[in-house]
Amino acid sequence: MTKTDLVSAMVEKTGLSKVDAESAYKALVETVTECLKAGDSLALVGFGTFSVSQRAARTGKNPRTGEPLEIPAATTPKFKPGKGLKDAVNN
């Protein structure tokens, strides 16, 4: 499913106009992004939890040359599905 497909599904399920559904989609994505950038987590009960974690710096290898290279530390987003989502997918 693409963004366009998701917006179309939102239009069908909510009766919103396409413009309003796209605005709601953008607002959700921006809010989740801002929350994660601030280092907070976002829990949507029954759906899941968005959070961030720290990945330490490490030494890797260039696959082409085999030379070692330093991979810098990074903050990565994570998603942990909730029980309601897991149950819906498995049934």
Beta strands, then each sheet from edge to edge (+ up, - down):
strand 1: 42-44
strand 2: 48-55
strand 3: 58-61
strand 4: 68-71
strand 5: 74-81
sheet 1: 1+ 2- 5+
sheet 2: 3+ 4-
end
